[in-house]
Amino acid sequence: MKLALAQINTKLGDVDANLEKHLNLIGDAVAHGSDLILFPELSLTGYTLQDLTPSVSHRPTTKDPIFAPLLEASKEIDMVVGFVDEDARHRFYIADAYLSEGKVLHVHHKVYLPTYGLFDEGRFFAWGDSIRAFDTRFGRVGMLICEDFWHMSPPYLLWLDGADILLLTSASPGRGLNDDDRLTSARWVEHTNQAYASLFTNFVIHSNRVGYEDGLNFWGGSTVYDPNGKLLVKAPYHEEALTFAELDLNQLHRTRARLPLLRDERTALVQRELGRILGGGDAHSGR
């Protein structure tokens, strides 16, 4: 599987300009022989939307003027794009769409909306309420958006739901200085991605945006980790880049034969203990 990480800067609220950038990079990825191109969170709209949110929403259908050319392009290459989705009752979601062969295979609505520090997503967006894996021509895949991945439960649920490839998109601002060239936020994200790849013996693929927007600095540094937790490729910090990687999907077989964590996962025990915890059972009684 040949992969392209489209680490881009976006124009806030200018969906047409962002679409043009998407189509140009999709063309480059196709010319390079890529099978899938992964764009960052809210790649079609920009991140700090606030009151612009309703005006930039789109529906992933062939009748939509933004998604029509993307769906046409998906006949040559699979893609993940970030956008604002509006449902039938006019609620707005931070969303990713997986497009393939002219169809929408899956849409994920961001489940965890950060409302701490410099984040205030809950004022403008509705919470997603579903975490589902889905089938692609490369196998079963799961998608998560930024804060979703910083909680253990979403990737764990996708792992149990059959996802062997985890696709993470983010608009992660840079915070904190270190002795090396990595920001504190970048180092934390990279450690987390590597840990998930190792614990779930999955491919973990992350595309993070770059550029400045409303005082925020997005650091890039997109990565791919294999099921051994080995770093396969890393995009540069603080600059736009189209970064290519090749995944040997047979690595899933080799790693899980050596380290059968998935085989030995005790899901019934997890279900029982969650039922006890949520039901208010005595944590110390052993019952």
Residue frames as qw, qx, qy, qz and C-alpha x, y, z in Angstrom:
[[0.000, 0.889, 0.457, 0.000, 0.00, 0.00, 0.00],
 [0.433, 0.201, 0.013, 0.878, 1.50, 3.33, -1.12],
 [0.237, -0.806, -0.487, 0.236, 0.55, 6.27, 1.07],
 [0.296, 0.464, 0.017, 0.835, 0.82, 10.06, 0.74],
 [0.314, -0.640, -0.491, 0.500, 0.64, 12.36, 3.78],
 [0.214, 0.666, 0.263, 0.665, -0.62, 15.78, 2.67],
 [0.428, -0.541, -0.373, 0.620, 0.67, 18.08, 5.41],
 [0.233, 0.577, 0.357, 0.697, -0.80, 21.44, 4.38],
 [0.019, -0.266, -0.322, 0.908, -1.55, 24.96, 5.47],
 [0.122, 0.617, 0.747, 0.217, -5.15, 26.04, 4.87],
 [0.023, -0.261, -0.062, -0.963, -6.86, 29.37, 4.21],
 [0.095, 0.278, 0.751, -0.591, -9.35, 30.01, 6.99],
 [0.420, 0.549, 0.446, -0.569, -12.88, 29.93, 5.62],
 [0.392, 0.586, -0.407, -0.581, -11.80, 29.81, 1.95],
 [0.800, 0.029, 0.591, -0.102, -13.11, 26.39, 0.94],
 [0.737, 0.673, 0.031, -0.051, -12.61, 26.99, -2.80],
 [0.201, 0.806, -0.548, 0.100, -8.92, 27.83, -2.39],
 [0.492, -0.405, 0.748, -0.185, -8.43, 24.85, -0.09],
 [0.863, 0.300, 0.376, -0.152, -10.18, 22.57, -2.59],
 [0.588, 0.766, -0.258, -0.006, -7.81, 23.71, -5.33],
 [0.089, -0.666, 0.723, -0.161, -4.84, 22.82, -3.12],
 [0.736, -0.090, 0.633, -0.223, -6.38, 19.41, -2.41],
 [0.838, 0.508, 0.168, -0.109, -6.87, 18.65, -6.10],
 [0.368, 0.800, -0.470, 0.058, -3.31, 19.70, -6.97],
 [0.277, -0.517, 0.782, -0.209, -1.83, 17.47, -4.27],
 [0.828, 0.136, 0.490, -0.236, -4.11, 14.60, -5.22],
 [0.727, 0.670, -0.136, -0.064, -2.75, 14.90, -8.77],
 [0.117, 0.720, -0.665, 0.159, 0.82, 14.79, -7.44],
 [0.564, -0.282, 0.726, -0.275, 0.03, 11.74, -5.31],
 [0.871, 0.370, 0.262, -0.189, -1.56, 9.93, -8.26],
 [0.547, 0.753, -0.364, 0.024, 1.49, 10.71, -10.41],
 [0.097, -0.598, 0.756, -0.248, 3.65, 9.21, -7.66],
 [0.544, 0.017, -0.822, -0.165, 1.60, 5.99, -7.72],
 [0.166, -0.126, 0.691, -0.692, -0.02, 6.46, -4.30],
 [0.254, -0.350, -0.881, -0.191, -3.05, 4.41, -3.27],
 [0.347, -0.784, -0.509, 0.081, -4.25, 6.72, -0.45],
 [0.252, 0.414, -0.162, 0.860, -3.75, 10.39, 0.42],
 [0.438, -0.623, -0.592, 0.265, -4.46, 11.62, 3.94],
 [0.082, 0.637, 0.008, 0.767, -5.23, 15.29, 4.63],
 [0.164, 0.020, -0.656, 0.736, -5.31, 16.91, 8.11],
 [0.027, -0.597, -0.712, 0.369, -8.24, 17.84, 10.34],
 [0.192, 0.859, 0.299, -0.368, -10.57, 20.47, 8.79],
 [0.498, -0.158, 0.467, 0.713, -8.33, 20.56, 5.73],
 [0.221, 0.551, 0.593, 0.544, -11.06, 22.09, 3.55],
 [0.198, -0.877, -0.372, -0.229, -11.98, 24.91, 5.94],
 [0.165, 0.527, -0.433, 0.712, -9.24, 25.87, 8.39],
 [0.443, -0.215, -0.798, 0.347, -9.44, 25.32, 12.14],
 [0.093, -0.308, -0.487, 0.812, -10.37, 28.48, 14.10],
 [0.009, -0.432, -0.666, -0.609, -13.73, 28.86, 12.38],
 [0.042, 0.278, 0.535, -0.796, -15.92, 30.00, 15.28],
 [0.442, 0.535, 0.345, -0.632, -18.81, 32.02, 13.75],
 [0.334, 0.458, -0.582, -0.583, -17.74, 31.01, 10.22],
 [0.325, -0.076, 0.940, -0.067, -18.76, 27.40, 10.95],
 [0.586, 0.483, 0.575, -0.305, -22.24, 27.41, 9.33],
 [0.445, 0.785, -0.139, -0.407, -21.01, 29.12, 6.18],
 [0.173, 0.587, -0.762, -0.213, -18.33, 26.53, 5.36],
 [0.613, -0.048, 0.756, -0.223, -20.29, 23.32, 5.96],
 [0.495, 0.345, -0.579, -0.548, -20.73, 20.82, 3.13],
 [0.871, -0.049, 0.391, -0.295, -22.31, 17.42, 2.63],
 [0.216, -0.414, 0.809, 0.357, -20.18, 14.60, 1.15],
 [0.670, 0.447, 0.575, -0.142, -22.38, 13.89, -1.88],
 [0.489, 0.186, 0.533, 0.664, -21.97, 14.08, -5.66],
 [0.089, 0.841, 0.444, 0.295, -24.41, 17.03, -5.67],
 [0.397, -0.843, -0.036, 0.361, -22.16, 19.13, -3.43],
 [0.497, 0.851, -0.139, 0.095, -19.91, 21.52, -5.43],
 [0.172, -0.758, 0.620, -0.104, -16.91, 20.85, -3.18],
 [0.643, -0.229, 0.726, -0.076, -17.25, 17.09, -2.85],
 [0.820, 0.523, 0.143, -0.184, -18.20, 16.41, -6.49],
 [0.508, 0.728, -0.457, 0.057, -14.64, 16.93, -7.82],
 [0.273, -0.528, 0.764, -0.252, -13.15, 15.10, -4.82],
 [0.799, 0.074, 0.542, -0.249, -15.40, 12.09, -5.41],
 [0.759, 0.637, -0.103, -0.087, -14.45, 12.13, -9.08],
 [0.204, 0.730, -0.632, 0.161, -10.75, 12.20, -8.13],
 [0.567, -0.363, 0.678, -0.294, -11.31, 9.30, -5.72],
 [0.928, 0.321, 0.059, -0.178, -11.81, 7.04, -8.73],
 [0.636, 0.597, -0.420, 0.249, -8.02, 7.17, -9.10],
 [0.354, 0.241, -0.668, 0.608, -6.92, 7.31, -5.44],
 [0.494, -0.648, -0.575, 0.069, -8.51, 6.81, -2.04],
 [0.185, 0.450, -0.213, 0.847, -8.50, 9.89, 0.17],
 [0.370, -0.633, -0.593, 0.334, -9.36, 11.25, 3.60],
 [0.131, 0.486, 0.074, 0.861, -10.41, 14.90, 3.75],
 [0.206, -0.389, -0.632, 0.638, -11.37, 17.05, 6.73],
 [0.105, -0.413, -0.388, -0.817, -14.49, 19.22, 6.62],
 [0.295, 0.051, 0.516, -0.803, -17.46, 20.63, 8.53],
 [0.159, -0.271, -0.895, -0.318, -20.46, 18.32, 8.20],
 [0.390, -0.042, 0.221, -0.893, -24.03, 19.54, 8.72],
 [0.115, 0.195, 0.973, -0.033, -26.74, 17.02, 9.56],
 [0.076, -0.523, -0.693, -0.491, -30.42, 17.12, 8.64],
 [0.349, -0.823, -0.441, 0.077, -31.25, 19.07, 11.81],
 [0.247, 0.855, -0.095, 0.446, -28.50, 21.66, 11.20],
 [0.668, -0.693, 0.227, 0.152, -25.98, 20.56, 13.74],
 [0.483, 0.780, -0.393, 0.063, -22.35, 21.02, 12.72],
 [0.912, -0.337, 0.185, 0.140, -19.57, 18.48, 13.23],
 [0.005, -0.718, 0.655, 0.236, -15.82, 18.38, 12.79],
 [0.920, 0.179, 0.302, -0.176, -15.64, 15.48, 10.35],
 [0.120, -0.456, 0.764, 0.440, -13.42, 13.31, 8.16],
 [0.845, 0.362, 0.117, -0.376, -14.68, 11.58, 5.03],
 [0.434, -0.290, 0.781, 0.342, -13.04, 8.53, 3.43],
 [0.644, 0.585, -0.039, -0.491, -13.63, 8.62, -0.33],
 [0.367, -0.279, 0.838, 0.291, -12.92, 5.69, -2.66],
 [0.188, 0.186, 0.858, 0.441, -13.85, 4.78, -6.23],
 [0.178, -0.332, -0.375, -0.847, -16.32, 7.66, -6.45],
 [0.595, -0.567, -0.517, -0.238, -18.11, 6.78, -3.22],
 [0.253, -0.638, 0.438, -0.581, -18.15, 7.84, 0.42],
 [0.620, -0.019, -0.779, 0.092, -17.11, 4.79, 2.41],
 [0.531, -0.524, -0.560, 0.362, -17.27, 6.37, 5.85],
 [0.001, -0.733, 0.064, -0.677, -17.72, 9.68, 7.69],
 [0.574, -0.326, -0.580, 0.477, -16.41, 10.12, 11.22],
 [0.185, -0.863, -0.093, -0.461, -17.64, 12.91, 13.48],
 [0.284, 0.400, -0.603, 0.629, -15.16, 14.04, 16.12],
 [0.624, -0.490, -0.609, -0.028, -16.21, 12.53, 19.44],
 [0.543, -0.568, -0.284, 0.550, -14.05, 14.48, 21.90],
 [0.237, 0.821, 0.139, 0.501, -14.20, 18.27, 21.54],
 [0.543, -0.138, -0.399, 0.726, -11.50, 19.91, 23.69],
 [0.176, -0.869, -0.242, -0.394, -12.74, 22.75, 25.86],
 [0.668, -0.651, -0.027, 0.360, -9.61, 23.50, 27.88],
 [0.512, -0.293, 0.274, 0.759, -6.61, 25.79, 27.48],
 [0.082, 0.354, -0.300, -0.882, -6.78, 27.50, 24.09],
 [0.101, -0.169, -0.877, -0.438, -9.53, 25.17, 22.79],
 [0.369, 0.233, 0.425, -0.793, -13.25, 25.99, 22.68],
 [0.141, 0.001, -0.817, -0.560, -14.68, 23.57, 20.10],
 [0.024, -0.420, -0.888, 0.188, -17.78, 22.74, 22.12],
 [0.158, 0.529, 0.233, -0.801, -19.18, 26.26, 21.57],
 [0.369, 0.494, -0.345, -0.708, -19.46, 25.77, 17.82],
 [0.461, 0.203, -0.802, -0.322, -19.68, 22.04, 17.12],
 [0.867, -0.256, 0.065, -0.422, -21.80, 19.08, 18.17],
 [0.376, -0.460, 0.804, -0.032, -20.22, 15.94, 19.63],
 [0.597, 0.197, -0.692, -0.355, -20.04, 12.81, 17.49],
 [0.684, -0.306, 0.473, -0.464, -21.50, 9.70, 19.11],
 [0.975, 0.186, 0.090, -0.078, -20.12, 6.79, 17.08],
 [0.131, -0.678, 0.694, 0.203, -16.76, 5.04, 16.72],
 [0.908, 0.241, 0.306, -0.153, -16.83, 2.45, 13.91],
 [0.330, -0.365, 0.704, 0.513, -14.26, 0.65, 11.79],
 [0.702, 0.571, 0.113, -0.410, -15.02, 0.14, 8.08],
 [0.799, 0.038, 0.506, 0.323, -13.81, -1.93, 5.16],
 [0.262, 0.807, -0.297, -0.438, -11.58, -0.61, 2.37],
 [0.868, 0.437, -0.233, -0.034, -9.70, -2.28, -0.48],
 [0.318, 0.576, -0.649, 0.383, -6.65, -2.35, 1.82],
 [0.414, -0.178, -0.819, 0.356, -8.39, -3.97, 4.77],
 [0.342, -0.790, -0.506, -0.055, -10.36, -2.71, 7.73],
 [0.322, 0.345, -0.142, 0.870, -9.65, 0.87, 8.78],
 [0.297, -0.770, -0.509, 0.246, -10.54, 3.24, 11.61],
 [0.268, 0.566, 0.035, 0.779, -10.47, 7.05, 11.57],
 [0.425, -0.710, -0.422, 0.370, -10.09, 9.43, 14.50],
 [0.239, 0.795, 0.075, 0.552, -9.69, 13.19, 14.73],
 [0.121, 0.616, -0.379, 0.680, -7.10, 14.81, 17.02],
 [0.385, -0.415, 0.529, -0.632, -8.50, 14.78, 20.60],
 [0.935, -0.023, -0.108, -0.337, -10.23, 11.44, 19.85],
 [0.812, 0.294, -0.453, 0.221, -6.81, 9.84, 19.74],
 [0.107, 0.493, -0.579, 0.640, -5.60, 11.27, 23.03],
 [0.704, -0.260, 0.387, -0.536, -8.17, 9.11, 24.87],
 [0.205, -0.274, 0.936, 0.079, -7.50, 5.38, 25.14],
 [0.581, 0.288, 0.684, -0.335, -11.05, 4.19, 24.43],
 [0.621, 0.642, -0.040, -0.448, -11.51, 5.24, 20.75],
 [0.365, 0.551, -0.724, -0.198, -8.45, 3.44, 19.31],
 [0.252, -0.135, 0.927, -0.244, -9.17, 0.47, 21.57],
 [0.636, 0.399, 0.470, -0.465, -12.76, 0.25, 20.27],
 [0.582, 0.650, -0.319, -0.371, -11.54, 0.46, 16.68],
 [0.062, 0.445, -0.893, -0.003, -9.01, -2.30, 17.37],
 [0.410, 0.099, 0.849, -0.319, -11.76, -4.54, 18.72],
 [0.621, 0.581, 0.252, -0.462, -13.95, -3.61, 15.74],
 [0.860, 0.271, 0.365, 0.233, -11.34, -5.04, 13.36],
 [0.306, 0.941, -0.147, 0.009, -9.30, -1.99, 12.33],
 [0.870, -0.109, 0.095, 0.470, -5.74, -2.89, 11.36],
 [0.394, 0.309, 0.102, 0.860, -4.95, 0.58, 10.04],
 [0.188, -0.784, -0.440, 0.395, -5.62, 3.64, 12.20],
 [0.341, 0.517, 0.231, 0.750, -5.86, 6.96, 10.36],
 [0.318, -0.690, -0.378, 0.529, -5.40, 10.02, 12.55],
 [0.295, 0.629, 0.202, 0.690, -5.93, 13.58, 11.37],
 [0.420, -0.664, -0.372, 0.494, -5.22, 16.65, 13.45],
 [0.207, 0.801, -0.012, 0.561, -4.77, 20.40, 13.61],
 [0.738, -0.511, -0.287, 0.336, -2.44, 20.26, 16.58],
 [0.080, 0.951, -0.148, 0.261, -0.97, 23.59, 17.74],
 [0.667, 0.242, -0.482, 0.514, 2.60, 23.70, 18.95],
 [0.481, -0.819, 0.059, -0.306, 3.23, 24.23, 22.68],
 [0.768, -0.582, 0.247, 0.101, 6.29, 23.97, 24.92],
 [0.421, 0.764, -0.489, 0.026, 10.03, 24.08, 24.14],
 [0.951, -0.262, 0.107, 0.127, 12.56, 21.26, 24.56],
 [0.409, -0.639, 0.481, 0.440, 16.30, 20.82, 24.22],
 [0.438, 0.084, 0.741, 0.502, 15.81, 19.15, 20.82],
 [0.084, 0.004, -0.391, -0.917, 13.94, 20.44, 17.75],
 [0.288, -0.451, -0.797, -0.279, 10.59, 19.07, 18.91],
 [0.366, -0.451, 0.124, -0.805, 7.94, 21.04, 20.73],
 [0.286, -0.119, 0.824, -0.474, 6.55, 19.42, 23.88],
 [0.727, 0.293, 0.264, -0.562, 3.23, 18.83, 22.13],
 [0.660, 0.502, -0.494, -0.262, 4.97, 17.19, 19.14],
 [0.153, 0.358, -0.895, 0.218, 7.00, 14.86, 21.34],
 [0.474, 0.024, 0.681, -0.557, 3.90, 13.84, 23.31],
 [0.769, 0.397, 0.004, -0.502, 1.90, 13.12, 20.15],
 [0.544, 0.501, -0.663, -0.116, 4.70, 11.06, 18.61],
 [0.073, -0.245, 0.898, -0.359, 5.14, 8.99, 21.77],
 [0.618, 0.175, 0.493, -0.587, 1.38, 8.35, 21.89],
 [0.738, 0.472, -0.252, -0.411, 1.20, 7.29, 18.24],
 [0.371, 0.437, -0.817, 0.057, 4.12, 4.92, 18.66],
 [0.292, -0.122, 0.811, -0.492, 2.57, 3.45, 21.81],
 [0.741, 0.285, 0.249, -0.554, -0.73, 2.74, 20.02],
 [0.655, 0.496, -0.517, -0.240, 1.08, 1.08, 17.12],
 [0.187, 0.352, -0.882, 0.252, 2.96, -1.15, 19.58],
 [0.395, -0.013, 0.704, -0.590, 0.03, -1.95, 21.91],
 [0.733, 0.383, 0.280, -0.487, -2.47, -2.68, 19.14],
 [0.505, -0.137, 0.725, 0.448, 0.08, -4.12, 16.65],
 [0.457, 0.772, 0.440, -0.042, -1.49, -1.84, 14.03],
 [0.417, 0.310, 0.190, 0.833, -0.34, 0.67, 11.44],
 [0.133, -0.810, -0.380, 0.428, -0.82, 4.17, 12.85],
 [0.412, 0.363, 0.344, 0.762, -0.87, 6.94, 10.24],
 [0.177, -0.765, -0.370, 0.496, -1.06, 10.58, 11.28],
 [0.358, 0.491, 0.274, 0.745, -1.44, 13.75, 9.17],
 [0.276, -0.714, -0.357, 0.535, -1.08, 17.06, 11.04],
 [0.360, 0.867, 0.224, 0.264, -1.47, 20.51, 9.49],
 [0.553, -0.132, -0.074, 0.819, 1.08, 23.33, 9.42],
 [0.118, 0.569, 0.259, 0.772, 1.03, 27.13, 9.32],
 [0.065, -0.149, -0.481, 0.861, -0.21, 30.00, 11.46],
 [0.244, -0.520, -0.607, -0.549, -3.86, 30.81, 12.06],
 [0.459, -0.758, -0.182, -0.426, -5.40, 33.23, 14.54],
 [0.287, -0.763, 0.481, -0.322, -2.28, 33.15, 16.73],
 [0.893, -0.211, 0.392, -0.059, -1.87, 29.36, 16.63],
 [0.204, 0.638, -0.695, -0.260, 1.19, 27.63, 15.16],
 [0.964, 0.048, 0.163, -0.205, 0.53, 24.17, 13.74],
 [0.339, -0.690, 0.610, 0.192, 3.70, 22.08, 13.73],
 [0.690, 0.456, -0.480, -0.291, 3.21, 19.34, 11.11],
 [0.159, -0.456, 0.856, -0.184, 5.56, 16.41, 11.73],
 [0.879, 0.074, -0.037, -0.470, 3.18, 13.81, 10.25],
 [0.179, -0.460, 0.869, -0.042, 4.22, 10.21, 10.88],
 [0.873, 0.049, -0.342, -0.343, 3.64, 6.56, 10.01],
 [0.323, -0.465, 0.788, -0.241, 4.37, 3.75, 12.49],
 [0.590, 0.101, -0.737, -0.313, 4.24, 0.04, 11.70],
 [0.809, -0.434, -0.277, -0.285, 2.79, -2.75, 13.94],
 [0.765, -0.101, -0.390, 0.503, 6.15, -3.08, 15.72],
 [0.292, -0.900, -0.152, 0.287, 6.05, 0.59, 16.69],
 [0.580, -0.127, 0.314, 0.741, 8.80, 1.34, 14.17],
 [0.198, 0.770, 0.042, -0.605, 8.79, 4.81, 12.60],
 [0.697, 0.349, 0.521, 0.346, 8.50, 4.37, 8.83],
 [0.336, 0.483, 0.235, 0.774, 8.41, 8.00, 7.76],
 [0.233, -0.697, -0.395, 0.551, 8.22, 11.46, 9.28],
 [0.318, 0.798, 0.274, 0.432, 7.29, 14.71, 7.54],
 [0.376, 0.237, -0.264, 0.856, 9.20, 17.92, 8.37],
 [0.186, -0.641, -0.536, 0.517, 8.16, 20.29, 11.11],
 [0.014, -0.726, -0.140, 0.673, 6.62, 23.69, 10.31],
 [0.149, 0.420, -0.491, -0.749, 6.44, 23.40, 6.51],
 [0.823, 0.313, 0.089, -0.466, 4.04, 22.09, 3.91],
 [0.056, -0.415, 0.879, 0.228, 5.01, 18.72, 2.49],
 [0.902, 0.129, -0.128, -0.392, 3.67, 15.77, 0.55],
 [0.208, -0.532, 0.814, -0.109, 5.39, 12.81, 2.19],
 [0.807, 0.164, -0.433, -0.366, 5.30, 9.30, 0.79],
 [0.391, -0.388, 0.799, -0.242, 5.47, 5.94, 2.52],
 [0.651, 0.113, -0.652, -0.372, 5.02, 2.33, 1.50],
 [0.627, -0.335, 0.518, -0.476, 3.27, -0.06, 3.89],
 [0.348, 0.160, -0.913, -0.139, 3.99, -3.78, 3.83],
 [0.694, -0.309, 0.011, -0.650, 0.60, -5.06, 4.99],
 [0.853, -0.011, -0.521, 0.043, 2.11, -8.51, 5.60],
 [0.181, 0.375, -0.594, 0.688, 3.83, -6.95, 8.62],
 [0.656, -0.328, 0.153, -0.662, 0.53, -7.45, 10.46],
 [0.955, -0.013, -0.275, -0.107, 0.94, -11.23, 10.04],
 [0.641, 0.302, -0.516, 0.481, 4.58, -11.24, 11.11],
 [0.081, -0.426, 0.447, -0.782, 4.09, -9.04, 14.17],
 [0.721, -0.282, 0.140, -0.618, 0.95, -10.76, 15.46],
 [0.913, 0.057, -0.403, 0.024, 2.49, -14.21, 15.03],
 [0.490, 0.267, -0.534, 0.635, 5.34, -13.04, 17.26],
 [0.016, 0.015, 0.499, -0.866, 3.27, -10.94, 19.66],
 [0.213, -0.416, -0.794, -0.389, -0.36, -12.22, 19.87],
 [0.049, 0.107, 0.453, -0.884, -1.79, -9.37, 21.93],
 [0.532, 0.023, -0.222, -0.817, -4.97, -9.25, 19.86],
 [0.617, -0.067, -0.764, -0.174, -5.49, -13.01, 20.16],
 [0.436, -0.198, -0.741, 0.470, -5.17, -12.87, 23.94],
 [0.171, -0.215, 0.128, -0.953, -7.30, -9.76, 24.53],
 [0.087, -0.335, -0.907, 0.239, -10.07, -10.66, 27.02],
 [0.174, -0.280, -0.261, -0.907, -12.98, -8.63, 25.71],
 [0.568, -0.519, -0.589, -0.247, -15.60, -10.45, 27.79],
 [0.548, -0.386, -0.439, 0.598, -13.69, -9.55, 30.93],
 [0.128, 0.028, 0.035, 0.991, -13.54, -5.91, 29.82],
 [0.374, -0.410, -0.481, -0.679, -17.29, -5.92, 29.14],
 [0.620, -0.507, -0.594, 0.076, -18.04, -7.44, 32.54],
 [0.474, -0.316, -0.318, 0.758, -15.81, -5.05, 34.46],
 [0.018, -0.171, -0.186, -0.967, -17.15, -2.02, 32.61],
 [0.486, -0.503, -0.561, -0.442, -20.66, -3.14, 33.49],
 [0.609, -0.483, -0.501, 0.381, -19.65, -3.38, 37.14],
 [0.330, -0.134, -0.110, 0.928, -17.94, 0.02, 37.14],
 [0.173, -0.247, -0.318, -0.899, -20.78, 1.79, 35.35],
 [0.570, -0.488, -0.588, -0.302, -23.31, 0.00, 37.52],
 [0.302, -0.725, 0.285, -0.550, -21.68, 1.30, 40.68],
 [0.921, -0.193, -0.333, 0.059, -20.40, -2.07, 41.95],
 [0.571, -0.782, 0.222, 0.113, -17.95, -2.26, 44.84],
 [0.518, 0.737, -0.430, 0.059, -14.49, -1.78, 43.35],
 [0.019, -0.564, 0.764, -0.312, -12.89, -3.55, 46.31],
 [0.785, -0.166, 0.392, -0.450, -15.26, -6.44, 46.94],
 [0.157, -0.279, 0.911, 0.259, -13.95, -8.75, 44.22],
 [0.394, 0.419, 0.812, -0.098, -17.53, -9.31, 43.04]]
